[in-house]
Amino acid sequence: MKHKYYLVFAALFTMTLAGCSKSGDDVTPTTSTTDLLTRKWAFSEINVNTDTKTYPIQKNTEGLISDDNTVTINKGGTYTYLDNGKTVTGQWNQPTDKTLVLTEAQGEKSTWTINALTSTSLELGSVNVNLTKGKDLTDSKVYTLEEQNAGVTALLLLSSLDKQNGGTVDFTKEAAPKSVQLVLKAKAM
């Protein structure tokens, strides 16, 4: 479940980083991002961005984010989703208009960048994980827990695309990624 939870939130964070621009940072929205965020979101698209390419994850991602790939962000700072038929509740806050922080019931936090947000669509980006700064993702002296979760989730999703695992991409002909980031797209319900 940690990877499901992290995938949702990592993608949110990654998309925020990709959508930031200096000229847009000074614009005050007419509707607050909090008002736009507070609704039920159906996640329909997941991408893994590497330093060289974007890999769309196949459409059969049923249950990847939650049992039904939906997350409800509630007024008052809570969010809910289904996990194995049970409602899971966490806390959320917005330190800035472009940042969404989700805290799981067990206290694990993930920070997402809000890349795009309207009343009908949401794009989130996870932390961008530099795969070259440590020997492997398990090195807690080099990688934060958030980087470990985002990196492992992204690499697992990439492996699902590999021809050796029944996917459509021959990774023996692709450059090994130096960085990975999750990007999630959702529609309002």
N, C-alpha and C positions, 0 to 999 in steps of 0.2 A: 504494500500500500504506500510506503514511503516514496517509491518511484512514481506512482500515480499522482500523489499529492505534489511532489516536487515538479513533475512534468507540467502540471497546470500552472504552477507558480513560476517556474523557471522560464517557461515560454512567455509568460506575462512580462517578466523582467527584461528578457532579451529584446522583445519587440519595442519596449520603451527606449532602450538605448539606440536602436536603429532609427527610431522616429524623431529623435531629438535634433533640433537645428538651432543655431544661435539666433537667427532672425525670428523664429517662432517662439522663443523662450520669453520674450517681452510682451507677447500678446495675452491679454486677459480674456478668457472665454466668457461668453454671455451666459452659458449654463455651466455650473460648476462640474468639475470632473467627478466629484462625489455623487452628485445627482445623476450623472450619466452612468456611473458604475453600478449604482444600486438597482439591480434587476437580476433576472435569471438569464444566464448565458449558456448557450449550447455550443460547445467546441466542436468544430467540424473540420479544421485543418491544422495539421502539425507539420512543421518543417524543422530540419536540422541544418543550420547554417555552419559551414566550415570556412576556413580562411580563403578557399578558392571556389566554393560552389554551394548552392542551396539544394537540399535533397527533400522533396516532398515525401512525407510518410504516407503509405498507401491508405486508401479510404476506409479499409476495414479495421478501424481503430476503436471498435465498439468496446467500451469499458476501459479505455486507456487512461482517461482522466478521472472518471467516476463510473459507477455502474451504467449510467445513461449519458455520460459525457456532458453533464450539466453541472454548473456551479451557480448557486444563488448568493449574491452579495447583498446583504441586508443593511438597511439604515441602522444606525446604532453600533456599527463596528463588528458585526458577526457575518460569517459566511457559512453555507452548508452545502454538502454534497452527499451522495449515496455511496457507501462502500459495503459490498456484500449484503445489500438490502437494508442496511442500517444507516440512519442519518448521522453524519459526522459534522460537528460544529467547530469552527475556529474563529479567531479574531483577525480583523484587518484594520489597517490604518494607512493614511496617505501623508507621508512627510512632505511631499511636494506634489504638484499637479501631474508630474510625469512618473511618479514612483508609487508602487503599491506594495505594501509589506503584509504578508500573510503569516499568521502564527498558528500552527497546528495545536490541537488540544494538549499534546505532550510538550509543548514549548518550542518545537523546532520552527525556525523562521526562514522564510524565503523572500527575497526582494525581487520585484519584477519592474521592468520599465514598460510604461504605457506608450507604445509606439503610435497607436492610432485609437481614437475613441469617438464614437458618435452615439446617438440614441439607439442605433440598430446594429452597430458592429464594434468589435474590440480586438485589438492586436497587442499581444504581450510578448516581451522578450526576457529570457533568463539572463543570468550572468554569463559573460563570454569567458569560456574556460581555455586558458593557454595550456595546451597539452605538453609543451616543451619545457616548462619551468620546473618540472619534477620528474623523477624516475617513473612513477606511475601515480594514478589518482588516489591511491590509498595512503600516500605520504601526508599525514596531517600536519607536518611541519611546513609544508609547502602549499597545500590546498586547504581552503576552508571547507567545512561540512557542506555548505551550499555549493561550492565549486565541485566537490566530490559527487554530490547527488546529481547536479546538472550534467556533469561530464559523463558519469556512468549511464544515465538515462539516454543521453544523446548517442553514445557509442552503442548501446543496446538497440536503439532504434535504427541506427545505421546498419548494424549487423543483420537486422531483419530484412533489409533491402538487398543483402548480398546474394548473388546467384547460388553460392554454396549452401545457403539457407532457404532456397526456394524463391528468392527475390529476383529483381530485374537488373541489378547493377553488378558488374564484374569489378570488384574492388581491387583485383590484382592489376587492373589497368588504370586505376585512379591514384592520384597522389595521396599519401597518408596525410590526414588532417593535422594541422598544427594548432588549431583552435576549433572549438565547437560551441554552439549556442542553440537553444531551443526557442522556436517562435510558434506561438499559438494564436489561432484566429477563431473568433466566436461570433455568433449572431444572437441578438436579443430575442427572447421568447415572449 
